[in-house]
Amino acid sequence: ESLKRVSELTGKDIPFAKCDLKNEQEVEKLFKTQKFDSIIHLAALKAVAKSVETPLEYYSNNLIGSLNLLNMCKKYGVKKFIFSSSATVYGLPKELPIREDSPTGQGLTNTYGQTKFMVEKILMDLAKAEKDWDIVILRYFNPVGAHPSGRIGEDPLGLPNNLMPFVAQVCIGRLPVLKIYGDKFDTPDGTGIRDYIHIMDLARGHVSALDQIKKNKQIGCEIYNLGTGKGYSVLEMVAALEKASGRKIPIEISAQRPVDVARMYCDPSLAYEKLGWRCEYGLSEMCRDLWNWQINNPYGYNKPPAEQV
Ligand SMILES: CC(=O)N[C@H]1[C@@H](OP(=O)(O)OP(=O)(O)OC[C@H]2O[C@@H](n3ccc(=O)[nH]c3=O)[C@H](O)[C@@H]2O)O[C@H](CO)[C@H](O)[C@@H]1O
């Protein structure tokens, strides 16, 4: 459905093929039937809590899938590769703002985060050993928002895992109340601070990374933070969506999640220096576009109009 809508918006046919990355034969078939010059590897399981309950599923999917893809890339000579990583690799940050050379892999509390960290390591080793690869690792901070058309957005399966999809569903009345995980953090209003980034800025970051690897400069492995560099608290995020929607969002203070840190935000200046990329959207655009998506698709994709409120 997303692809269909992208086609409608751009007026272009988007060729696609489905493939289970865990299945080496299927991946090879893809490389035999399609021609790739670069790969953007986004496919992974990403629910943090579920990853702790089902580690084998997460390690198999995220690691074997990535290894199969990389092995085929090597076999078929596709050596330009962008990997979707996460701020989660920084674990408990020792310094703020977080820079790309800040420590990673320490204090990782969940399997999902481990898989992102491990794939990063695989890519770094690969770039060290084989000089003809051009690899970019993008460490996303907290993506929010939707395409400004209101046609493409995030449609979580079941209960949303992340803050803003949850807040949006409370705002539209699908969920009764937002539980705020702790108000005793060492932050001005006591709630957790994160670096939220508009999904369109995040998407443009990939285009910039693609431009970088297409220059044929044999860059080895470069790593970039994708964030705004500005942190907002949970209460500030709720207030921003209330403003964008003109609605009141019911909240209640709940227990802190054991793994949450008080503050996370990045220094995104390296991406500006090297890729010429920086965020164009701020908090009000993130909430405007999130709300536009939510109000136009109250039940996400693929629901008959009769079910929509
Ligand atoms: C530990 C964990 O899960 N980390 C993942 C989560 O980071 P984060 O924990 O940074 O993202 P999140 O969206 O789960 O939470 C953001 C902030 O909102 C708070 N909050 C969240 C949900 C809610 O119902 N109520 C509430 O108060 C939470 O305590 C935090 O302060 O998402 C990121 C992507 O966006 C990455 O995938 C991280 O790996």
The ligand as an SDF file (V2000), in Angstrom:
LIG
                    3D

 39 41  0  0  0  0  0  0  0  0999 V2000
   14.9100    1.2870   24.8450 C   0  0  0  0  0  0  0  0  0  0  0  0
   14.1680    1.5280   23.5730 C   0  0  0  0  0  0  0  0  0  0  0  0
   13.0270    1.2320   23.4570 O   0  0  0  0  0  0  0  0  0  0  0  0
   14.8560    2.1090   22.5860 N   0  0  0  0  0  0  0  0  0  0  0  0
   14.3460    2.3410   21.2380 C   0  0  0  0  0  0  0  0  0  0  0  0
   13.4220    3.5190   21.2220 C   0  0  0  0  0  0  0  0  0  0  0  0
   14.0990    4.6170   21.7820 O   0  0  0  0  0  0  0  0  0  0  0  0
   13.3930    5.6340   22.7350 P   0  0  0  0  0  0  0  0  0  0  0  0
   13.1500    5.0160   24.0430 O   0  0  0  0  0  0  0  0  0  0  0  0
   14.2320    6.8660   22.6910 O   0  0  0  0  0  0  0  0  0  0  0  0
   12.0210    5.9600   21.9600 O   0  0  0  0  0  0  0  0  0  0  0  0
   10.5090    5.8340   22.4570 P   0  0  0  0  0  0  0  0  0  0  0  0
    9.6930    6.3830   21.3560 O   0  0  0  0  0  0  0  0  0  0  0  0
   10.2100    4.4680   22.9250 O   0  0  0  0  0  0  0  0  0  0  0  0
   10.4560    6.8040   23.7370 O   0  0  0  0  0  0  0  0  0  0  0  0
   10.7330    8.1980   23.6660 C   0  0  0  0  0  0  0  0  0  0  0  0
   10.4590    8.8220   25.0100 C   0  0  0  0  0  0  0  0  0  0  0  0
    9.0710    8.7240   25.3010 O   0  0  0  0  0  0  0  0  0  0  0  0
    8.8310    8.0170   26.5040 C   0  0  0  0  0  0  0  0  0  0  0  0
    7.5930    7.2380   26.3080 N   0  0  0  0  0  0  0  0  0  0  0  0
    7.5010    6.3760   25.2520 C   0  0  0  0  0  0  0  0  0  0  0  0
    6.3350    5.6710   24.9940 C   0  0  0  0  0  0  0  0  0  0  0  0
    5.2350    5.8560   25.8790 C   0  0  0  0  0  0  0  0  0  0  0  0
    4.1590    5.2440   25.7130 O   0  0  0  0  0  0  0  0  0  0  0  0
    5.3820    6.7150   26.9270 N   0  0  0  0  0  0  0  0  0  0  0  0
    6.5290    7.4160   27.1660 C   0  0  0  0  0  0  0  0  0  0  0  0
    6.6210    8.1890   28.1150 O   0  0  0  0  0  0  0  0  0  0  0  0
   10.0720    7.2050   26.7800 C   0  0  0  0  0  0  0  0  0  0  0  0
   10.2450    6.9690   28.1400 O   0  0  0  0  0  0  0  0  0  0  0  0
   11.1710    8.1200   26.1720 C   0  0  0  0  0  0  0  0  0  0  0  0
   11.5620    9.0930   27.1060 O   0  0  0  0  0  0  0  0  0  0  0  0
   13.0250    3.8550   19.8930 O   0  0  0  0  0  0  0  0  0  0  0  0
   14.0910    4.1950   19.0190 C   0  0  0  0  0  0  0  0  0  0  0  0
   13.5300    4.5360   17.6410 C   0  0  0  0  0  0  0  0  0  0  0  0
   12.6540    5.5900   17.6840 O   0  0  0  0  0  0  0  0  0  0  0  0
   15.0700    3.0340   18.9180 C   0  0  0  0  0  0  0  0  0  0  0  0
   14.4720    1.9770   18.2300 O   0  0  0  0  0  0  0  0  0  0  0  0
   15.4940    2.6000   20.3210 C   0  0  0  0  0  0  0  0  0  0  0  0
   16.2550    1.4380   20.2350 O   0  0  0  0  0  0  0  0  0  0  0  0
  1  2  1  0
  2  3  2  0
  2  4  1  0
  4  5  1  0
  5  6  1  0
  5 38  1  0
  6  7  1  0
  6 32  1  0
  7  8  1  0
  8  9  2  0
  8 10  1  0
  8 11  1  0
 11 12  1  0
 12 13  2  0
 12 14  1  0
 12 15  1  0
 15 16  1  0
 16 17  1  0
 17 18  1  0
 17 30  1  0
 18 19  1  0
 19 20  1  0
 19 28  1  0
 20 21  1  0
 20 26  1  0
 21 22  2  0
 22 23  1  0
 23 24  2  0
 23 25  1  0
 25 26  1  0
 26 27  2  0
 28 29  1  0
 28 30  1  0
 30 31  1  0
 32 33  1  0
 33 34  1  0
 33 36  1  0
 34 35  1  0
 36 37  1  0
 36 38  1  0
 38 39  1  0
M  END
$$$$
